[in-house]
Amino acid sequence: MNITEIVTVPVIVGFCYLIGYIIKLFKNEQLNNFIPGICIVIGVALGVVSFYTIPDLVPASNWLGASVIGGFSGLSATGVNQIVKKLKALVNDKGGE
């Protein structure tokens, strides 16, 4: 396993997090409900595109594995969002004491 295989997943997570954050800025509650699904679709697309453009970039042997890795990376972006949200709340609660 080389360094590019290790870096691929966090890059997809970061890109999906950024897209989800941009969608959240629209302040449309109905659209916010679809952010996890949108992140999965973007992650799958990024996984497949990166598999075909630079095959050594994604640690997968076929397009299906690349799409699963990308999809889970996109979904983990919503988990990262929740971690950031909880940490901000924790810091704000500690600062108010």
Stockholm file with secondary structure:
# STOCKHOLM 1.0

chainA/1-97         MNITEIVTVPVIVGFCYLIGYIIKLFKNEQLNNFIPGICIVIGVALGVVSFYTIPDLVPASNWLGASVIGGFSGLSATGVNQIVKKLKALVNDKGGE
#=GR chainA/1-97 SS CCHHHHHHHHHHHHHHHHHHHHHHHTCCHHHHTTHHHHHHHHHHHHHHHHHHHSTTTSSCSSHHHHHHHHHHHHHHHHHHHHHHHHHHHHHHHHHTC
#=GC SS_cons        CCHHHHHHHHHHHHHHHHHHHHHHHTCCHHHHTTHHHHHHHHHHHHHHHHHHHSTTTSSCSSHHHHHHHHHHHHHHHHHHHHHHHHHHHHHHHHHTC
//
